[in-house]
Amino acid sequence: MIRIGNASGFYGDRFAAWREMLDAGQLDVLTGDYLAELTMLILGRDRRKDPSLGYAKTFLRQMEDCLGTALDRGVRIVTNAGGLNPAGLADALAGLADRLGVPARIGYVTGDALDRPGALTANAYLGAFGIAECLTAGADVVVTGRVTDASLVVGPAVAHFGWTRDDLAALAGATVAGHLLECGTQVTGGNFSFFTELPDGGHRPGFPIAEVHADGSSVITKHPGTGGAVTVETVTAQLLYEIGGPDYVGPDVVTRLDTVTLTAEGPDRVRVDGVRGTPPPPTLKVGVNTLGGFRNSMTFVLCGLDVPAKAALVRGQLEAALGRDGLEFTLARTDHVDAADTETASALLHVHLRDADPKRAGRVFSAAAVELALASYPGCTLTTPPGDATPYGVFTSDTASQDGVPHLAVLPDGSRIPIPPPPKIPVIRDQDPRVVGESTTQLPDHHDLGEGGGSKGGRGSGRRGALGEVVGARSGDKGGDANLGVWARTEATHAWLRDWLTVDRLRELLPETAGLDVERHELPNLRAVNFVVRGLLGQGVSASTRFDPQAKALGELLRSRIVELP
């Protein structure tokens, strides 16, 4: 097997994780995932100010402390911290290695950057074979641009086992392992619905490891003595994160998530096997960030009586001062009746403005809000000081032909090796209508939710309680869409959940989804259903004015709803 660890799930993750992972036990490869849709926007703005930047600077600082240790212990490093400038990060690493006096062989993968008129960034999601080429050529460190997150694990496995593009089952299995590792501690108890049951209460989960075998199966684990836990449920939670239907489409293989089998194999060890794969599509996903304009926000505190009237007064005053274009008002009724203190008696009125003009969205807007301090509703106060507008981005995605993207591995000796696209490029079959869309398991006799979201029919026991007593959930963002995976803790609960949690019922439990397209997918091996809510996040996290712009809390909101439990 090959033992692959992870030390970063995002740009800004635990700084000490690289040192912790190197010191706590044996590894063959240590990976770090730094890229997300929002991160590419941040790096694009960095590069606009300084063309030599565009990579995750944090990684370079982490390597000051860890590069020599990794080389001494024979641990190879693979990371997508190269972002928009993998060549620049590789050069900076080479300079660092010289200063430290450690001979590091550095390779990098590039070719993902594409031309899109008006775009700040446009990058294809490359696969794993460029990483494998660099490792096979002896690289100690491989830096990439925009590859799929799972490729950071698949690439080392390809190099170690000598897999070819025809080894679809192995590639699919390693893709699942990569997906499980990509978000770091989310698979070892981080952000876990039942965190109170973890041995350390979820205080400091350790980072994960995948022991990948020659057939693509793996065991997910962590270093002994580190916090959190690896259980079938913690692994299930991460497996449901930011996915769509059973077909998990990648550049090297389409992984069938409905074939994944999870088995406990001892303390903090979960076996992942049975994964099947089909040939990849003829296209690659391309993530595109454009600058959408400028935004600003101010928040008014509305205390006591007449909260709706107070909010209406502020709205009328600001619209009169600024005009209606680009203004958004969100009233959060956080107030309680007959409260004993100001905070619990208060609601919050969030006011957002988006505009192409940085002046109108900046001081013009915030000054207009502040000027109401002595001329608006009784008790008027704001939680935000006046400030300038900040630019925001709009994320969209399209596709590019696999054979039209110049996937390139640059080896430690400087050789530039083109990575050919997959030879077999079939047409992806349509999704099975039984597991997608509004028609899925619509059972009229289970449909009426009644007051508060509780079922009046079906197999309820008559005991009302929070849905989260019997199910876990994990949610997140994909551009403007939200993903919400829900899993049952027992087979009996799964039988109930599968029939009960329909698209219509989800819309009633989460009213903000009511007017949106919702897809529903069943994953029986995981005792789970997964929902994709199209358009919930608008133009993506950077442009979103939602209280929860990345839909991270959407699953916990669902779990908090009071229903009739089975």
C-alpha positions as CSV (number, residue, x, y, z in Angstrom):
1,M,0.0,0.0,0.0
2,I,0.9,3.7,-0.1
3,R,0.2,5.8,3.0
4,I,-1.0,9.3,2.0
5,G,-1.8,12.0,4.5
6,N,-3.4,15.4,4.3
7,A,-2.3,18.6,6.1
8,S,-4.6,21.2,4.6
9,G,-8.2,21.3,3.6
10,F,-8.3,25.0,2.6
11,Y,-6.3,28.2,2.3
12,G,-6.1,29.2,6.0
13,D,-6.3,25.8,7.6
14,R,-4.3,24.9,10.7
15,F,-0.8,26.3,10.1
16,A,0.9,23.6,12.3
17,A,-0.7,20.7,10.6
18,W,2.2,20.0,8.3
19,R,4.6,19.7,11.3
20,E,2.0,17.6,13.2
21,M,1.6,15.1,10.4
22,L,5.3,14.7,9.8
23,D,6.1,14.2,13.5
24,A,3.2,12.0,14.5
25,G,3.9,8.9,12.4
26,Q,4.9,7.2,9.2
27,L,3.8,8.6,5.8
28,D,4.8,8.1,2.2
29,V,3.2,11.2,0.8
30,L,1.7,14.3,2.5
31,T,-0.8,16.4,0.5
32,G,-2.2,19.8,1.0
33,D,-5.4,21.2,-0.6
34,Y,-5.5,25.0,-0.7
35,L,-7.9,25.8,-3.6
36,A,-11.6,26.5,-3.7
37,E,-13.8,28.6,-5.9
38,L,-13.4,31.6,-3.6
39,T,-9.7,31.0,-3.2
40,M,-9.1,31.3,-7.0
41,L,-10.8,34.7,-6.8
42,I,-8.5,35.8,-4.0
43,L,-5.4,34.6,-5.8
44,G,-6.6,36.3,-9.0
45,R,-6.8,39.6,-7.1
46,D,-3.3,38.9,-5.6
47,R,-1.9,38.3,-9.1
48,R,-3.5,41.5,-10.5
49,K,-1.6,43.5,-7.9
50,D,1.7,41.5,-8.4
51,P,2.1,39.2,-11.4
52,S,4.7,37.2,-9.5
53,L,2.1,36.1,-7.0
54,G,-1.1,34.0,-7.5
55,Y,-0.1,31.1,-5.2
56,A,-0.9,30.2,-1.6
57,K,1.8,32.1,0.3
58,T,1.0,30.3,3.5
59,F,2.4,27.0,2.1
60,L,5.8,28.6,1.5
61,R,6.0,29.7,5.1
62,Q,4.9,26.2,6.3
63,M,7.7,24.7,4.2
64,E,10.3,26.8,5.9
65,D,9.8,24.7,8.9
66,C,8.9,21.4,7.3
67,L,10.7,20.9,4.0
68,G,13.9,19.6,5.5
69,T,12.0,17.2,7.8
70,A,10.0,15.8,4.9
71,L,13.1,15.2,2.8
72,D,14.9,13.5,5.7
73,R,12.0,11.2,6.3
74,G,11.4,10.4,2.7
75,V,7.9,11.9,2.7
76,R,7.0,13.3,-0.7
77,I,4.8,16.4,-0.8
78,V,2.0,17.1,-3.3
79,T,-0.1,20.3,-3.2
80,N,-2.3,22.5,-5.3
81,A,-1.0,25.5,-3.5
82,G,0.4,26.7,-6.9
83,G,-3.0,28.1,-7.6
84,L,-2.7,30.5,-10.6
85,N,1.1,30.4,-10.7
86,P,2.5,26.9,-10.0
87,A,5.8,27.8,-11.8
88,G,6.2,30.8,-9.5
89,L,5.6,28.7,-6.4
90,A,8.0,26.0,-7.7
91,D,10.7,28.7,-8.2
92,A,10.1,30.1,-4.7
93,L,10.4,26.6,-3.2
94,A,13.6,26.0,-5.1
95,G,15.0,29.3,-3.6
96,L,13.8,28.2,-0.1
97,A,15.5,24.8,-0.5
98,D,18.7,26.6,-1.4
99,R,18.6,28.9,1.6
100,L,17.9,25.9,3.9
101,G,20.6,23.9,2.3
102,V,18.4,21.0,1.5
103,P,18.5,19.4,-2.0
104,A,14.8,19.2,-3.1
105,R,13.7,17.9,-6.5
106,I,10.7,20.0,-7.5
107,G,8.2,19.3,-10.3
108,Y,5.0,21.1,-11.2
109,V,1.9,20.7,-13.2
110,T,0.4,23.4,-15.3
111,G,-1.8,24.0,-18.4
112,D,-5.0,24.6,-16.5
113,A,-5.2,28.3,-17.2
114,L,-7.5,29.1,-20.1
115,D,-8.6,32.2,-22.0
116,R,-12.1,33.5,-21.2
117,P,-12.9,37.1,-22.3
118,G,-13.4,39.4,-19.3
119,A,-12.5,36.7,-16.7
120,L,-10.2,37.3,-13.8
121,T,-9.5,33.6,-13.6
122,A,-10.5,30.7,-15.8
123,N,-9.0,27.3,-15.0
124,A,-9.8,23.7,-16.1
125,Y,-9.8,21.0,-13.4
126,L,-7.0,18.7,-14.5
127,G,-6.5,15.1,-13.5
128,A,-3.9,13.0,-11.7
129,F,-1.5,11.8,-14.4
130,G,0.6,15.0,-14.5
131,I,1.3,14.6,-10.8
132,A,2.1,10.9,-11.3
133,E,4.6,11.9,-14.1
134,C,6.5,14.2,-11.8
135,L,6.6,11.7,-9.0
136,T,7.8,8.9,-11.4
137,A,10.6,11.3,-12.5
138,G,11.8,11.5,-8.8
139,A,10.2,14.7,-7.6
140,D,10.3,15.2,-3.8
141,V,7.7,18.0,-4.1
142,V,5.0,18.4,-6.7
143,V,3.1,21.7,-7.0
144,T,0.0,22.0,-9.2
145,G,-2.4,24.6,-10.4
146,R,-6.1,23.8,-10.6
147,V,-6.4,20.0,-10.5
148,T,-9.4,18.2,-9.0
149,D,-9.0,18.0,-5.2
150,A,-9.0,14.2,-5.3
151,S,-6.1,14.2,-7.8
152,L,-3.7,15.0,-5.0
153,V,-4.2,11.5,-3.7
154,V,-4.9,9.7,-7.0
155,G,-1.6,11.0,-8.6
156,P,0.7,9.4,-6.0
157,A,-1.3,6.2,-6.2
158,V,-1.0,6.1,-10.0
159,A,2.8,6.6,-9.6
160,H,3.2,4.0,-6.9
161,F,1.1,1.2,-8.5
162,G,1.7,2.0,-12.1
163,W,-2.0,2.2,-12.9
164,T,-3.0,3.1,-16.5
165,R,-6.0,5.0,-17.7
166,D,-7.7,1.6,-18.2
167,D,-7.6,0.8,-14.4
168,L,-11.0,2.4,-13.9
169,A,-12.0,0.6,-10.7
170,A,-8.6,1.5,-9.0
171,L,-8.8,5.1,-10.2
172,A,-12.4,5.3,-8.9
173,G,-11.4,3.9,-5.5
174,A,-8.5,6.3,-5.1
175,T,-10.8,9.1,-6.2
176,V,-13.0,8.3,-3.2
177,A,-10.0,8.3,-0.9
178,G,-9.0,11.6,-2.3
179,H,-12.4,13.1,-1.8
180,L,-12.4,11.9,1.8
181,L,-9.0,13.5,2.5
182,E,-9.4,16.7,0.6
183,C,-11.2,18.6,3.4
184,G,-8.7,17.6,6.1
185,T,-10.3,17.1,9.4
186,Q,-13.9,17.0,8.1
187,V,-13.4,13.2,7.8
188,T,-11.9,12.8,11.3
189,G,-14.7,14.5,13.3
190,G,-14.5,18.1,12.2
191,N,-17.9,19.8,11.5
192,F,-19.6,16.5,12.5
193,S,-23.3,16.4,13.3
194,F,-22.7,14.2,16.4
195,F,-19.5,16.0,17.6
196,T,-20.6,15.6,21.3
197,E,-20.1,11.8,20.9
198,L,-16.4,12.1,19.8
199,P,-13.8,11.0,22.4
200,D,-12.5,14.6,22.7
201,G,-15.8,16.3,22.1
202,G,-14.4,17.5,18.7
203,H,-11.9,19.9,20.2
204,R,-8.9,19.3,18.0
205,P,-9.4,16.5,15.4
206,G,-6.3,15.0,13.9
207,F,-5.7,15.2,10.1
208,P,-6.5,12.1,8.0
209,I,-4.5,9.4,6.3
210,A,-5.5,7.1,3.5
211,E,-3.8,3.7,3.2
212,V,-4.4,3.1,-0.5
213,H,-4.0,-0.5,-1.9
214,A,-3.2,-1.7,-5.4
215,D,-6.9,-2.4,-6.3
216,G,-7.9,1.2,-5.3
217,S,-9.4,0.2,-2.0
218,S,-8.3,2.1,1.0
219,V,-8.4,2.4,4.8
220,I,-9.1,5.9,6.2
221,T,-7.3,6.5,9.5
222,K,-5.3,9.0,11.4
223,H,-2.1,9.1,13.5
224,P,-2.5,7.5,17.0
225,G,-3.1,9.9,19.8
226,T,-4.5,12.6,17.7
227,G,-8.0,14.0,18.4
228,G,-11.3,13.4,16.8
229,A,-12.3,10.0,15.4
230,V,-12.5,8.0,12.2
231,T,-15.8,6.1,12.1
232,V,-18.2,4.9,9.4
233,E,-20.3,8.0,10.2
234,T,-17.5,10.6,10.1
235,V,-16.5,9.1,6.7
236,T,-20.1,9.1,5.5
237,A,-20.4,12.7,6.4
238,Q,-17.4,13.7,4.3
239,L,-18.4,11.4,1.4
240,L,-21.7,13.3,1.1
241,Y,-19.9,16.7,1.1
242,E,-20.3,18.8,-2.1
243,I,-21.4,16.0,-4.4
244,G,-24.3,15.7,-6.8
245,G,-25.7,12.4,-8.1
246,P,-24.2,8.9,-7.9
247,D,-22.0,9.7,-10.9
248,Y,-19.0,11.7,-9.4
249,V,-17.5,13.0,-12.7
250,G,-13.8,13.6,-12.8
251,P,-11.1,14.0,-15.5
252,D,-9.7,10.5,-15.2
253,V,-12.8,8.4,-14.2
254,V,-16.5,8.7,-13.4
255,T,-16.7,7.3,-9.9
256,R,-20.0,5.5,-8.9
257,L,-20.6,6.7,-5.4
258,D,-23.5,4.3,-5.1
259,T,-21.0,1.4,-5.2
260,V,-19.0,2.6,-2.2
261,T,-18.9,0.3,0.8
262,L,-17.8,1.5,4.2
263,T,-16.7,-1.0,6.9
264,A,-15.3,-0.4,10.4
265,E,-12.0,-2.2,10.7
266,G,-11.0,-1.4,14.2
267,P,-10.5,1.8,16.2
268,D,-10.1,4.9,13.9
269,R,-10.0,2.6,10.8
270,V,-12.7,2.5,8.1
271,R,-12.3,0.4,5.0
272,V,-13.5,1.9,1.7
273,D,-13.9,-0.7,-1.1
274,G,-16.3,-2.0,-3.8
275,V,-16.0,1.2,-5.8
276,R,-16.6,1.0,-9.5
277,G,-15.7,3.5,-12.2
278,T,-16.6,4.2,-15.8
279,P,-14.6,6.1,-18.5
280,P,-14.4,9.9,-18.0
281,P,-16.2,12.4,-20.2
282,P,-14.7,14.2,-23.2
283,T,-14.7,17.5,-21.4
284,L,-13.2,19.1,-18.3
285,K,-14.9,21.4,-15.9
286,V,-13.7,25.0,-16.1
287,G,-14.1,27.4,-13.1
288,V,-14.5,31.0,-14.2
289,N,-14.3,34.0,-11.8
290,T,-15.2,37.5,-13.1
291,L,-15.4,40.7,-11.1
292,G,-19.0,41.5,-10.6
293,G,-18.7,45.0,-9.0
294,F,-18.5,46.4,-5.5
295,R,-20.5,45.6,-2.3
296,N,-21.0,47.0,1.2
297,S,-23.1,46.1,4.2
298,M,-24.5,47.9,7.3
299,T,-26.5,46.3,10.1
300,F,-29.1,48.2,12.2
301,V,-30.2,47.0,15.6
302,L,-34.0,47.2,16.1
303,C,-35.0,46.8,19.8
304,G,-38.3,46.2,21.4
305,L,-41.7,47.0,19.9
306,D,-42.8,47.7,16.3
307,V,-39.8,45.9,14.7
308,P,-41.4,45.5,11.2
309,A,-42.4,49.2,11.2
310,K,-38.9,50.2,12.3
311,A,-37.4,48.1,9.4
312,A,-39.8,49.7,6.9
313,L,-38.8,53.2,8.1
314,V,-35.1,52.5,7.5
315,R,-35.8,51.0,4.1
316,G,-37.8,54.0,3.0
317,Q,-35.1,56.4,4.2
318,L,-32.3,54.6,2.5
319,E,-34.1,54.1,-0.8
320,A,-35.0,57.8,-0.8
321,A,-31.3,58.7,-0.2
322,L,-29.7,56.2,-2.5
323,G,-32.3,54.9,-5.0
324,R,-33.5,51.3,-5.0
325,D,-30.9,49.8,-7.4
326,G,-28.7,47.2,-5.8
327,L,-30.2,47.5,-2.3
328,E,-31.1,44.4,-0.4
329,F,-32.8,44.3,3.1
330,T,-32.8,41.2,5.3
331,L,-34.6,41.3,8.6
332,A,-33.4,38.7,11.1
333,R,-36.0,38.3,13.9
334,T,-33.6,37.4,16.6
335,D,-35.8,39.3,19.2
336,H,-37.7,37.7,22.0
337,V,-41.0,38.9,23.5
338,D,-40.7,40.5,27.0
339,A,-36.9,40.0,27.0
340,A,-34.9,41.1,30.0
341,D,-31.9,42.5,28.2
342,T,-31.2,44.6,25.1
343,E,-29.6,41.9,23.0
344,T,-32.4,39.3,23.4
345,A,-35.0,42.0,22.7
346,S,-33.4,43.0,19.4
347,A,-33.7,42.1,15.8
348,L,-31.1,42.8,13.1
349,L,-31.7,44.6,9.8
350,H,-28.9,43.7,7.4
351,V,-28.7,46.2,4.5
352,H,-26.5,45.3,1.5
353,L,-25.7,47.3,-1.6
354,R,-24.0,46.0,-4.8
355,D,-23.1,48.4,-7.5
356,A,-20.6,48.8,-10.4
357,D,-19.7,52.2,-8.9
358,P,-17.3,51.8,-5.9
359,K,-18.2,55.3,-4.6
360,R,-22.0,54.7,-4.4
361,A,-21.4,51.2,-2.9
362,G,-18.7,52.7,-0.6
363,R,-18.8,55.9,1.5
364,V,-22.0,57.2,-0.2
365,F,-23.9,54.1,1.1
366,S,-22.3,53.8,4.5
367,A,-22.6,57.6,5.2
368,A,-26.3,57.5,4.3
369,A,-26.8,54.7,6.8
370,V,-24.9,56.5,9.6
371,E,-26.7,59.8,9.0
372,L,-29.9,58.1,10.2
373,A,-28.5,57.7,13.7
374,L,-30.5,60.6,15.1
375,A,-33.2,60.8,12.5
376,S,-34.8,57.4,12.2
377,Y,-36.6,54.9,14.6
378,P,-36.4,55.0,18.4
379,G,-33.3,53.3,19.7
380,C,-31.5,53.5,16.4
381,T,-28.0,52.0,16.5
382,L,-25.7,50.2,14.1
383,T,-23.2,47.4,14.6
384,T,-21.0,48.4,11.6
385,P,-18.9,51.5,11.1
386,P,-18.9,53.4,7.8
387,G,-16.5,51.9,5.3
388,D,-15.4,51.6,1.7
389,A,-16.9,49.1,-0.7
390,T,-15.0,45.9,-1.5
391,P,-15.0,44.2,-4.9
392,Y,-16.8,40.9,-5.3
393,G,-16.6,38.1,-7.8
394,V,-19.1,36.0,-9.7
395,F,-18.3,32.3,-10.2
396,T,-19.6,30.4,-13.1
397,S,-18.5,27.1,-14.7
398,D,-18.4,25.8,-18.2
399,T,-16.4,23.0,-20.0
400,A,-13.4,22.6,-22.3
401,S,-12.5,19.6,-24.4
402,Q,-10.0,17.3,-22.7
403,D,-7.9,17.2,-25.9
404,G,-7.9,21.0,-26.0
405,V,-6.4,21.7,-22.6
406,P,-2.5,21.5,-22.5
407,H,-2.0,19.4,-19.4
408,L,1.7,19.6,-18.8
409,A,4.1,18.0,-16.3
410,V,7.3,20.0,-15.7
411,L,9.8,17.5,-14.2
412,P,12.6,18.3,-11.7
413,D,15.2,18.5,-14.5
414,G,13.1,21.0,-16.4
415,S,11.7,18.6,-19.0
416,R,8.2,19.5,-20.1
417,I,6.0,16.4,-20.7
418,P,2.6,16.7,-22.3
419,I,-0.1,14.6,-20.6
420,P,-2.4,13.1,-23.2
421,P,-6.1,13.0,-22.6
422,P,-7.9,9.7,-21.9
423,P,-8.2,7.5,-25.0
424,K,-11.8,6.4,-24.3
425,I,-14.2,9.2,-24.3
426,P,-17.8,8.0,-24.2
427,V,-21.0,10.0,-24.0
428,I,-22.1,10.2,-20.3
429,R,-25.5,8.5,-19.9
430,D,-28.4,10.5,-18.6
431,Q,-29.2,10.4,-14.9
432,D,-31.6,7.7,-13.8
433,P,-35.0,9.5,-13.5
434,R,-35.7,7.4,-10.4
435,V,-33.1,9.2,-8.4
436,V,-33.2,12.7,-9.7
437,G,-35.7,15.6,-9.6
438,E,-39.1,16.3,-8.1
439,S,-40.7,13.1,-9.1
440,T,-38.5,11.0,-6.8
441,T,-40.4,9.1,-4.1
442,Q,-43.3,11.5,-4.0
443,L,-45.6,9.6,-1.6
444,P,-48.9,11.4,-1.1
445,D,-49.8,9.5,2.1
446,H,-46.6,10.8,3.7
447,H,-46.8,14.3,2.3
448,D,-48.7,16.6,4.7
449,L,-46.1,18.2,7.0
450,G,-48.6,19.9,9.3
451,E,-47.6,22.7,11.7
452,G,-43.8,23.0,12.4
453,G,-42.8,20.4,9.7
454,G,-44.1,17.3,11.5
455,S,-45.6,14.5,9.5
456,K,-49.3,13.7,10.0
457,G,-49.0,10.5,8.2
458,G,-46.6,7.7,7.4
459,R,-44.7,5.7,10.0
460,G,-44.3,8.4,12.7
461,S,-44.6,7.3,16.3
462,G,-46.4,10.5,17.4
463,R,-43.3,11.6,19.3
464,R,-42.2,15.0,18.0
465,G,-38.6,16.1,18.1
466,A,-35.7,17.5,16.1
467,L,-35.0,15.6,12.9
468,G,-31.3,15.7,14.0
469,E,-32.0,13.2,16.8
470,V,-32.0,10.4,14.2
471,V,-30.1,11.7,11.2
472,G,-26.8,13.5,10.4
473,A,-26.2,16.0,7.7
474,R,-23.5,17.9,5.9
475,S,-23.9,20.8,3.4
476,G,-21.8,23.1,1.3
477,D,-21.5,25.1,-1.8
478,K,-20.7,24.5,-5.5
479,G,-20.8,27.9,-7.2
480,G,-24.3,29.2,-6.9
481,D,-25.7,25.8,-5.9
482,A,-26.0,24.2,-2.5
483,N,-25.4,20.5,-1.7
484,L,-27.2,18.9,1.3
485,G,-26.5,15.3,2.2
486,V,-28.5,13.5,4.9
487,W,-27.7,10.1,6.4
488,A,-29.6,7.8,8.7
489,R,-27.9,6.2,11.7
490,T,-29.6,2.8,11.4
491,E,-31.1,0.7,8.7
492,A,-34.6,1.1,10.1
493,T,-34.3,4.9,10.1
494,H,-32.9,4.8,6.6
495,A,-36.0,2.9,5.4
496,W,-38.1,5.7,6.9
497,L,-35.9,8.6,5.7
498,R,-35.8,7.3,2.1
499,D,-39.6,7.4,1.8
500,W,-40.2,10.4,4.0
501,L,-37.6,13.1,3.0
502,T,-38.9,13.9,-0.5
503,V,-38.2,17.0,-2.5
504,D,-41.5,18.6,-1.5
505,R,-41.0,17.8,2.1
506,L,-37.5,19.4,2.0
507,R,-39.0,22.5,0.5
508,E,-41.5,22.8,3.3
509,L,-38.8,22.2,6.0
510,L,-36.5,24.7,4.3
511,P,-38.8,27.4,2.9
512,E,-35.9,29.3,1.2
513,T,-35.7,26.3,-1.3
514,A,-39.3,26.4,-2.2
515,G,-39.0,28.3,-5.5
516,L,-35.8,26.6,-6.6
517,D,-35.0,23.5,-8.7
518,V,-34.0,20.7,-6.3
519,E,-32.5,17.4,-7.3
520,R,-32.7,14.3,-5.1
521,H,-30.3,11.4,-5.3
522,E,-30.4,8.1,-3.3
523,L,-27.2,6.5,-2.0
524,P,-28.4,3.3,-0.2
525,N,-25.0,2.0,0.6
526,L,-24.5,5.0,2.7
527,R,-28.0,5.0,4.1
528,A,-28.3,8.5,2.6
529,V,-30.1,10.9,0.3
530,N,-28.4,13.9,-1.3
531,F,-30.0,17.1,-2.4
532,V,-28.7,19.7,-4.9
533,V,-30.5,23.0,-4.5
534,R,-29.9,25.0,-7.7
535,G,-29.3,28.7,-7.4
536,L,-29.7,29.0,-3.6
537,L,-26.4,30.8,-3.4
538,G,-27.0,33.2,-6.3
539,Q,-23.8,34.1,-8.1
540,G,-21.5,32.2,-5.7
541,V,-20.1,32.8,-2.3
542,S,-18.2,36.1,-3.1
543,A,-21.4,37.7,-4.4
544,S,-23.8,36.2,-2.0
545,T,-25.5,38.3,0.7
546,R,-27.0,35.3,2.5
547,F,-26.3,35.0,6.2
548,D,-24.7,31.6,5.4
549,P,-23.2,32.3,2.0
550,Q,-21.6,28.9,1.6
551,A,-24.6,26.9,2.9
552,K,-22.4,25.3,5.5
553,A,-25.2,25.5,8.1
554,L,-28.0,24.4,5.8
555,G,-27.8,20.8,7.0
556,E,-27.9,21.8,10.7
557,L,-30.9,24.0,10.0
558,L,-32.6,21.0,8.5
559,R,-31.7,18.9,11.5
560,S,-33.1,21.4,13.9
561,R,-36.6,21.3,12.4
562,I,-39.3,19.7,14.7
563,V,-41.0,16.7,13.0
564,E,-42.8,13.6,13.9
565,L,-40.0,11.0,14.4
566,P,-40.2,7.4,13.4
